[in-house]
Amino acid sequence: MSAPPRQRTEARRAETFGDLAADIAAGYGLVLDDWQRDVLDGWLGTRRDGLWAALTCGCAVPRQNGKNAILEVRELFGLLRGEKFLHTAHEVKTARKHFLRLQHFFGRKADDPAAKFPELNALVAEVRNVNGQEAIFLKNGGSVEIVARSKGSGRGFTVDCLVMDEAQELSDEDLEALMPTTSAAPMGNPQWIYTGTPPGPKARGEVFSRVRRESLSGRAKRQAWDEWSITAATETDDPKALAATNPALGSRLQAKVCAGERANMSEEGYRRERLGEWLEDSHGLGVISAADWSARLDPTSTIAGDPVLVLDVSPMATHACIVAGGMSPDGRPHVEITSDGSTLDYRPGTDWAVSLLGAAVERRGSVTVWIVQGSAAEALVPRLEAVGVSVEFLKRADYAAACVQFASDLPAHLGQKPLTDAVLAGVKKGTDEGLWTWGRVKSSTDITPLVGATAAAWLAATDRLPTDYDPLMTFK
C-alpha cells in the first residue's frame, strides 16, 4: 500500500471526477496507483455550482515516483471535455517528453492510420510537432499546448488550465507571464496546477514555496496540496523515511537504486531530492526566538532625536512597509512601523507608500527615505523622486552586516504584530565571509517589516547618515 502524503490540504468538494478520469485512462493502458488517484480526486473535485473546488493544486513528491502520470490523466480527461491547457516545464526536453506521452494516446496527426487508439485519433483536428511549439487540438475545442518556460512564454495564450511542471524552477517573472492566460478562461472555470520537488538552494523556487506555505497555512480555501516529505528531525538513513516519502517504492522505484543515490549524493541533496525535505523546514525555527524578542519589548520606548526612515517592498510588490529607527533615551536602537495612531504603515500594494510620502513632502518641504540596494523597493525610486522624496541607498554589504548586528543585539520595539511576526519568521540566507542576510523565500511569512527594521536599526546605531539628512518620523 502506498504511503500517504505527510502534508495534505483538501478543498471542500461536493463530488469528484477523479474516479471517472482514472477509469478512462485505465481503458487506454494508463493505470494509476492509489496515491495518484487520491491526488487526482482533489484536483478534479467540484463544488455544488460545478466549479472546481480547488483553484490552485499542488503536488510535491520526490523524483521518479510518477507525478507526471497524474498530469497525463488530468489533461486527457480535460481534453475529452473540451478544456484548453497550457502545459509548461522548465526544460525543453521535459516539455517534449510530456508531449510524446500525450501523443501516444491521440496519434501523430489527424487521420493517422498508425494511431494506437483510432477512436481518440478521430477526435483530432491538428497535431503540431514543431519542437518547442508542440500541441494537440481536438475537434471539440479542447487543446493542450506544451512549452518550455521563458520570460514571454505565456504571451498569446488563453486557456482553462495552466500546468506548471518542474515548479521548483518557476520564478515570479515566469508566473507573471503565465498567470494572465487563464484570466478569460473559455469555460469560465480556471485551474492552476503546480508539480515538482522541493527547490534547491540555487533554484528559482519562490513561487512553489509560496504556494506551499499558503496551502499549509490554514487560510487556504480553494487549494489542494499533497506533499511527501520528511521533517528536519528525521534521520536520513531511516528506512521508514524512504518508504514514507516515496509512494512508488517497490514498484517503479527500487530501494537498491535509492541506496546508490545515498552513496553518491550529498546528504542535503539526498534529503531534498529523495526524501522531499524543504529548505525552509530544514532551517527549523527562525534566527530570533520569541523569548529574546519579547525581552526587548518596551511599550514606553521612544526615539530621542532624529529618526531614520526605511521603505521596503516584498519581492512581488504585494506589500510595502515604512519603518522608523532611532536611538532611545537609554542609548539602545529603537524600531517601529510608522503609524497614524490607528493604521500601521505595512499594507498591501505600493501606491499608498508613494502617495503618503509625497503628501509629507508637500507639508514638510523635504522627506528622505532609505531603501536596501537591490531590493524590490528600488522599482519605486523614479516614482518617489517624482513626488519630491529624496532616496538614499543602504549598500548590500552594509545590509549583510546589519542583519548580523540586528540578530545579535536586538533593538527596543513596541510589540507591533506585523513586525513581531516577521522577526520570528526570519531565517538566514548565507553570503560570503560569514555574513548573511534575511532569506525572504525561506522564511515562513512575508518579512518586509523585518528587512525595514534591520536597516533602520543599523542606520540609527552607526554613523552612516549624511550631514544634511532630513529625516521623517511623524508625517500624518
C-alpha positions as CSV (number, residue, x, y, z in Angstrom):
1,M,0.0,0.0,0.0
2,S,1.3,3.4,-1.0
3,A,2.4,5.8,1.8
4,P,0.0,8.7,2.3
5,P,1.3,12.3,2.0
6,R,2.7,13.8,5.1
7,Q,1.1,17.1,4.3
8,R,-2.3,17.4,2.7
9,T,-4.7,20.3,2.1
10,E,-8.1,19.5,0.6
11,A,-10.6,21.9,-0.9
12,R,-14.2,21.2,0.2
13,R,-16.0,19.5,-2.6
14,A,-19.4,18.1,-3.4
15,E,-18.1,15.4,-5.7
16,T,-15.2,14.4,-7.8
17,F,-14.5,13.3,-11.4
18,G,-11.3,11.6,-10.2
19,D,-12.6,8.1,-10.5
20,L,-14.1,8.7,-13.9
21,A,-10.9,10.2,-15.2
22,A,-8.8,7.4,-13.8
23,D,-11.1,4.7,-15.3
24,I,-11.0,6.4,-18.7
25,A,-7.2,6.5,-18.6
26,A,-7.0,2.9,-17.5
27,G,-9.1,1.9,-20.6
28,Y,-6.2,3.3,-22.6
29,G,-3.5,1.5,-20.6
30,L,-2.6,4.2,-18.1
31,V,-3.4,2.7,-14.7
32,L,-2.8,5.0,-11.7
33,D,-1.6,3.9,-8.3
34,D,-3.9,4.5,-5.4
35,W,-1.9,7.5,-4.2
36,Q,-2.1,9.0,-7.7
37,R,-5.8,8.6,-7.8
38,D,-6.1,10.3,-4.4
39,V,-4.3,13.3,-5.7
40,L,-6.4,13.3,-8.9
41,D,-9.6,13.2,-6.7
42,G,-8.5,16.5,-5.2
43,W,-7.7,18.2,-8.5
44,L,-11.0,17.1,-10.1
45,G,-13.3,17.8,-7.1
46,T,-16.2,20.1,-7.8
47,R,-18.4,22.4,-5.8
48,R,-22.2,22.4,-6.0
49,D,-22.1,25.2,-8.5
50,G,-20.0,23.0,-10.8
51,L,-16.7,24.9,-10.5
52,W,-13.5,23.2,-9.5
53,A,-13.3,23.0,-5.7
54,A,-9.6,23.7,-5.9
55,L,-8.5,26.7,-8.0
56,T,-4.9,26.0,-7.1
57,C,-3.5,22.5,-7.0
58,G,0.0,21.4,-5.9
59,C,1.9,18.1,-5.6
60,A,5.4,17.8,-4.3
61,V,6.8,14.3,-4.4
62,P,10.4,13.0,-4.8
63,R,11.6,12.3,-8.3
64,Q,10.6,9.2,-10.4
65,N,7.6,8.4,-8.3
66,G,5.1,9.1,-11.1
67,K,3.6,12.6,-10.7
68,N,3.6,13.1,-14.5
69,A,1.1,10.3,-14.9
70,I,-1.3,12.3,-12.8
71,L,-0.8,15.2,-15.2
72,E,-1.4,13.0,-18.2
73,V,-4.7,11.8,-16.8
74,R,-5.8,15.3,-15.8
75,E,-5.1,16.5,-19.3
76,L,-6.5,13.5,-21.1
77,F,-9.8,13.9,-19.2
78,G,-9.9,17.6,-19.7
79,L,-9.2,17.4,-23.4
80,L,-12.1,15.0,-23.9
81,R,-14.5,17.5,-22.2
82,G,-13.2,20.4,-24.3
83,E,-10.8,22.1,-21.9
84,K,-7.8,24.1,-23.1
85,F,-4.4,23.5,-21.4
86,L,-1.1,25.3,-21.4
87,H,1.4,22.9,-20.1
88,T,4.8,24.4,-19.1
89,A,8.1,22.9,-18.0
90,H,11.4,24.4,-17.1
91,E,13.4,22.5,-19.7
92,V,12.6,21.9,-23.4
93,K,13.4,18.2,-23.1
94,T,10.9,17.8,-20.2
95,A,8.2,19.5,-22.2
96,R,9.0,17.4,-25.3
97,K,8.7,14.1,-23.2
98,H,5.3,15.1,-21.9
99,F,4.1,15.9,-25.4
100,L,5.2,12.5,-26.7
101,R,3.3,10.8,-23.8
102,L,0.1,12.6,-24.8
103,Q,0.7,11.9,-28.5
104,H,0.8,8.2,-27.6
105,F,-3.0,8.5,-27.0
106,F,-4.0,10.7,-29.9
107,G,-1.6,9.8,-32.7
108,R,1.0,11.7,-34.7
109,K,-1.5,13.6,-36.9
110,A,-5.2,13.9,-37.7
111,D,-6.4,10.7,-39.6
112,D,-3.3,8.9,-38.5
113,P,-3.6,5.3,-39.8
114,A,-0.9,4.2,-37.3
115,A,-2.7,5.6,-34.3
116,K,-2.9,3.2,-31.4
117,F,-6.4,4.3,-30.4
118,P,-8.4,5.2,-33.5
119,E,-11.3,6.4,-31.5
120,L,-9.1,9.1,-29.9
121,N,-7.4,9.9,-33.2
122,A,-10.8,10.5,-34.7
123,L,-11.2,13.5,-32.3
124,V,-8.0,15.2,-33.5
125,A,-8.2,18.3,-35.6
126,E,-4.5,19.0,-35.7
127,V,-1.2,17.8,-34.1
128,R,1.6,20.3,-34.1
129,N,5.0,18.6,-33.9
130,V,7.3,21.6,-34.2
131,N,9.9,21.3,-31.5
132,G,9.2,23.9,-28.8
133,Q,5.7,24.5,-30.1
134,E,4.1,21.1,-29.7
135,A,0.3,21.0,-29.4
136,I,-2.7,18.8,-29.9
137,F,-6.1,20.4,-30.9
138,L,-9.3,18.4,-30.8
139,K,-12.5,19.0,-32.8
140,N,-14.5,19.6,-29.6
141,G,-12.4,22.7,-28.9
142,G,-10.1,21.0,-26.4
143,S,-6.4,21.6,-26.8
144,V,-3.1,21.2,-25.0
145,E,-0.1,23.4,-25.9
146,I,3.2,22.5,-24.4
147,V,6.1,24.9,-24.0
148,A,9.3,25.4,-22.1
149,R,9.1,28.5,-19.8
150,S,10.7,31.8,-20.7
151,K,10.0,35.5,-20.0
152,G,7.3,35.6,-22.7
153,S,6.2,32.0,-22.8
154,G,2.6,32.9,-21.7
155,R,2.0,35.6,-24.2
156,G,-0.8,35.0,-26.7
157,F,-2.4,32.0,-24.9
158,T,-6.0,31.8,-23.5
159,V,-6.6,28.6,-21.6
160,D,-8.7,27.0,-18.9
161,C,-6.0,25.1,-17.1
162,L,-2.4,26.3,-16.6
163,V,0.0,23.5,-15.7
164,M,3.4,24.3,-14.2
165,D,5.6,21.2,-14.0
166,E,9.1,21.4,-12.5
167,A,7.7,24.2,-10.3
168,Q,10.8,24.2,-8.2
169,E,12.3,26.2,-11.1
170,L,9.3,28.6,-11.5
171,S,10.2,32.2,-10.8
172,D,7.9,35.1,-10.1
173,E,8.9,36.5,-13.5
174,D,7.7,33.3,-15.2
175,L,4.5,33.3,-13.3
176,E,3.7,37.0,-14.2
177,A,3.9,36.0,-17.9
178,L,1.8,32.9,-17.5
179,M,-1.0,33.7,-15.0
180,P,-3.0,36.0,-17.2
181,T,-3.5,33.2,-19.7
182,T,-6.4,32.0,-17.5
183,S,-8.0,35.4,-16.8
184,A,-10.6,34.8,-19.5
185,A,-10.8,31.0,-19.3
186,P,-13.1,29.9,-22.1
187,M,-15.1,27.5,-19.9
188,G,-15.2,30.1,-17.0
189,N,-13.7,27.5,-14.6
190,P,-9.9,28.0,-14.5
191,Q,-7.4,25.9,-12.6
192,W,-3.6,26.3,-11.8
193,I,-1.6,23.1,-11.2
194,Y,2.0,23.1,-9.7
195,T,4.1,19.9,-9.6
196,G,7.7,19.4,-8.6
197,T,10.2,18.7,-5.9
198,P,11.4,21.0,-3.1
199,P,13.5,23.8,-4.5
200,G,17.3,23.6,-4.0
201,P,19.5,26.4,-2.7
202,K,20.1,27.7,-6.3
203,A,16.7,27.1,-7.7
204,R,14.2,29.8,-8.6
205,G,11.6,28.3,-6.3
206,E,10.0,31.3,-4.7
207,V,6.6,30.6,-6.3
208,F,6.4,26.9,-5.4
209,S,7.5,27.7,-1.8
210,R,4.9,30.4,-1.5
211,V,2.1,28.2,-2.9
212,R,3.1,25.6,-0.3
213,R,3.1,28.0,2.6
214,E,-0.3,29.3,1.7
215,S,-1.7,25.9,1.2
216,L,-0.5,24.7,4.6
217,S,-1.3,28.0,6.4
218,G,-4.8,27.0,7.3
219,R,-6.1,30.1,5.5
220,A,-6.4,28.3,2.1
221,K,-10.0,27.7,0.9
222,R,-9.7,26.7,-2.8
223,Q,-6.4,24.9,-2.7
224,A,-5.4,21.3,-2.9
225,W,-1.9,20.3,-1.8
226,D,-0.2,16.9,-1.5
227,E,3.3,16.6,-0.2
228,W,5.6,13.6,0.5
229,S,8.4,14.9,2.7
230,I,10.4,14.5,5.9
231,T,10.9,16.9,8.8
232,A,14.2,18.4,9.9
233,A,14.2,15.8,12.8
234,T,14.0,12.8,10.5
235,E,17.1,10.5,10.4
236,T,18.5,10.4,6.8
237,D,19.1,6.7,6.8
238,D,15.9,5.6,8.5
239,P,14.4,3.0,6.1
240,K,10.9,4.1,7.2
241,A,11.7,7.6,5.9
242,L,12.4,6.3,2.4
243,A,9.2,4.3,2.3
244,A,7.1,7.2,3.8
245,T,8.3,9.7,1.2
246,N,8.3,7.6,-2.0
247,P,4.9,6.2,-2.6
248,A,6.1,4.2,-5.7
249,L,8.9,2.4,-3.7
250,G,8.8,-1.2,-4.6
251,S,7.1,-0.8,-7.9
252,R,8.7,1.7,-10.4
253,L,11.2,2.9,-7.8
254,Q,13.7,0.3,-6.3
255,A,15.3,0.6,-2.9
256,K,18.7,-0.5,-4.2
257,V,18.7,2.4,-6.6
258,C,17.9,4.8,-3.8
259,A,20.8,3.3,-1.8
260,G,23.1,4.1,-4.8
261,E,21.8,7.7,-4.7
262,R,22.5,7.9,-1.0
263,A,26.1,6.8,-1.6
264,N,26.7,9.4,-4.4
265,M,24.7,12.4,-3.4
266,S,25.4,14.9,-0.6
267,E,23.3,14.4,2.4
268,E,21.5,17.7,1.8
269,G,20.8,16.8,-1.8
270,Y,19.6,13.3,-0.9
271,R,17.3,14.6,1.8
272,R,15.8,17.1,-0.7
273,E,15.7,15.0,-3.9
274,R,14.8,11.6,-2.5
275,L,13.2,12.3,0.9
276,G,11.5,15.6,-0.1
277,E,12.9,17.9,2.6
278,W,12.1,21.6,2.1
279,L,14.9,24.1,2.8
280,E,12.5,26.3,4.8
281,D,11.8,23.3,7.1
282,S,15.4,22.2,7.4
283,H,16.3,25.6,8.8
284,G,13.9,25.0,11.6
285,L,12.9,27.9,13.7
286,G,13.8,31.5,12.8
287,V,17.1,33.1,13.9
288,I,15.4,35.1,16.7
289,S,13.5,33.4,19.4
290,A,10.2,34.7,20.8
291,A,11.7,34.9,24.2
292,D,14.6,37.1,23.1
293,W,12.4,39.4,21.0
294,S,9.9,39.7,23.9
295,A,12.7,40.7,26.2
296,R,13.2,43.9,24.1
297,L,9.5,44.8,24.2
298,D,9.1,48.3,25.7
299,P,5.7,50.0,25.1
300,T,7.1,53.2,26.6
301,S,10.2,53.3,24.4
302,T,10.6,56.3,22.1
303,I,13.1,57.8,19.7
304,A,15.2,60.5,21.1
305,G,16.4,62.9,18.5
306,D,16.3,62.5,14.7
307,P,14.8,59.2,13.4
308,V,15.7,57.4,10.2
309,L,13.0,56.2,7.8
310,V,13.3,53.0,5.7
311,L,11.0,51.8,3.0
312,D,10.9,48.1,2.0
313,V,8.8,46.2,-0.6
314,S,8.2,42.5,-0.9
315,P,9.6,40.7,-3.9
316,M,6.3,40.6,-5.8
317,A,5.4,44.1,-4.6
318,T,2.4,42.7,-2.8
319,H,3.2,44.7,0.3
320,A,5.2,47.7,1.4
321,C,6.3,48.8,4.8
322,I,7.7,52.0,6.3
323,V,9.9,51.6,9.4
324,A,11.3,54.3,11.6
325,G,14.5,53.8,13.6
326,G,16.5,55.8,16.1
327,M,18.2,55.8,19.5
328,S,16.0,55.5,22.6
329,P,16.8,57.8,25.6
330,D,18.8,54.9,27.2
331,G,21.0,54.7,24.1
332,R,19.6,51.5,22.6
333,P,18.4,51.4,19.0
334,H,14.6,51.5,18.7
335,V,12.5,50.5,15.7
336,E,8.8,50.7,14.9
337,I,6.4,50.6,11.9
338,T,5.2,54.1,11.4
339,S,1.5,54.8,12.1
340,D,-1.1,57.5,12.3
341,G,-2.2,56.1,15.6
342,S,-4.6,53.6,14.2
343,T,-3.2,52.1,11.0
344,L,0.3,50.7,10.7
345,D,2.2,51.5,7.5
346,Y,2.5,47.9,6.5
347,R,-0.1,47.5,3.8
348,P,-0.9,45.7,0.5
349,G,0.5,47.2,-2.6
350,T,2.9,50.1,-3.0
351,D,0.9,53.1,-4.4
352,W,-0.1,54.1,-0.9
353,A,3.5,54.5,0.2
354,V,4.4,56.8,-2.7
355,S,1.2,58.9,-2.1
356,L,1.9,59.0,1.7
357,L,5.5,60.1,1.3
358,G,4.6,62.6,-1.4
359,A,1.9,64.2,0.7
360,A,4.5,64.5,3.5
361,V,6.9,66.3,1.1
362,E,4.1,68.9,0.4
363,R,3.7,69.6,4.1
364,R,7.3,69.4,5.3
365,G,9.2,70.6,2.2
366,S,11.6,67.6,2.2
367,V,11.5,63.9,3.1
368,T,14.3,61.3,2.9
369,V,13.8,57.5,2.9
370,W,16.4,54.7,2.8
371,I,16.0,51.5,0.8
372,V,18.2,48.4,0.7
373,Q,20.2,48.3,-2.5
374,G,18.9,45.6,-4.9
375,S,15.6,45.1,-3.2
376,A,12.2,45.4,-4.9
377,A,11.9,48.9,-3.4
378,E,14.3,50.2,-6.0
379,A,11.5,49.9,-8.5
380,L,9.7,52.8,-6.7
381,V,12.7,55.2,-6.9
382,P,11.5,57.1,-10.0
383,R,8.0,57.5,-8.6
384,L,9.3,58.6,-5.2
385,E,11.7,61.1,-6.8
386,A,8.9,62.4,-9.0
387,V,6.9,63.4,-5.9
388,G,9.9,65.0,-4.3
389,V,11.2,62.3,-2.0
390,S,14.9,62.0,-1.5
391,V,16.2,58.4,-1.7
392,E,19.3,57.0,0.0
393,F,20.6,53.5,-0.6
394,L,21.9,51.0,2.0
395,K,24.7,49.0,0.3
396,R,24.3,45.3,0.2
397,A,27.5,44.7,2.2
398,D,26.2,47.1,4.9
399,Y,22.8,45.4,4.8
400,A,24.5,42.0,5.4
401,A,26.4,43.5,8.4
402,A,23.1,45.0,9.6
403,C,21.4,41.6,9.6
404,V,24.1,40.1,11.8
405,Q,24.0,43.1,14.1
406,F,20.2,43.0,14.4
407,A,20.2,39.4,15.4
408,S,23.0,39.7,17.9
409,D,21.8,43.0,19.5
410,L,18.1,43.3,19.2
411,P,16.6,46.8,19.3
412,A,13.8,48.1,21.5
413,H,10.3,47.8,20.0
414,L,6.6,48.4,20.7
415,G,5.4,44.8,20.1
416,Q,3.6,45.6,16.8
417,K,2.3,42.3,15.5
418,P,3.4,42.6,11.8
419,L,6.9,43.3,12.9
420,T,6.9,40.6,15.5
421,D,5.6,38.0,13.0
422,A,8.3,38.9,10.5
423,V,11.1,38.9,13.1
424,L,10.1,35.4,14.4
425,A,9.9,34.0,10.8
426,G,13.2,35.4,9.6
427,V,15.8,32.8,8.6
428,K,19.3,33.1,7.2
429,K,20.4,33.3,3.6
430,G,24.2,32.7,3.6
431,T,26.7,35.0,1.9
432,D,30.5,35.2,1.7
433,E,32.8,35.9,4.6
434,G,30.4,34.5,7.2
435,L,27.9,37.3,6.7
436,W,24.3,36.5,5.9
437,T,21.1,38.3,5.0
438,W,17.4,37.5,5.7
439,G,16.0,34.9,3.4
440,R,12.7,36.0,2.0
441,V,11.9,32.8,0.2
442,K,13.0,30.5,3.1
443,S,11.1,32.5,5.7
444,S,7.6,31.2,6.6
445,T,5.8,34.6,6.0
446,D,6.5,37.9,4.4
447,I,9.4,39.6,6.2
448,T,9.2,43.0,4.7
449,P,8.8,44.7,8.2
450,L,12.0,42.8,9.4
451,V,14.1,44.0,6.4
452,G,13.0,47.6,7.1
453,A,13.6,47.3,10.8
454,T,17.1,45.7,10.2
455,A,18.2,48.6,8.0
456,A,16.6,51.2,10.3
457,A,18.4,49.8,13.4
458,W,21.7,49.7,11.6
459,L,21.5,53.3,10.3
460,A,20.4,54.6,13.7
461,A,23.2,52.9,15.6
462,T,26.0,53.7,13.1
463,D,27.4,57.0,11.9
464,R,26.2,56.4,8.3
465,L,23.8,59.3,7.8
466,P,24.8,62.3,5.6
467,T,25.2,65.6,7.4
468,D,22.3,67.1,5.5
469,Y,20.0,64.2,6.2
470,D,16.4,65.4,6.8
471,P,14.5,62.5,8.4
472,L,10.8,61.9,8.9
473,M,9.0,60.3,11.8
474,T,5.6,61.8,12.2
475,F,4.1,62.7,8.8
476,K,0.4,62.0,9.2
